[in-house]
Amino acid sequence: MHSFIDDIDALLTDIDTGKSKPAKDMPDKELLSLLLEACNNYIIDDVETLIEQIDEYRYEADGGLADWLKHNTDLMNYGKIVEKLSEFIE
């Protein structure tokens, strides 16, 4: 629950300061590959760092992938992330 509240707080702070994330079509495939490896090996510090890097952008054509990754990282659903990214990266 704290993560959801933190996300809303960050969003409101961005709106208040007029700060907007730069836009990209999709998350970087290299970051996704590194995230897949970190989740597969349960390297939590790397997972958190990679999600922060992915979250630096607003994605316009990822079909909600970045948000899904962030949500499942918060829930520590690393197996689901590995499964999804394995399909996605192929």
Order of alpha helices (4+ residues) and beta strands (2+ residues): alpha-beta-alpha-alpha-beta-alpha-alpha
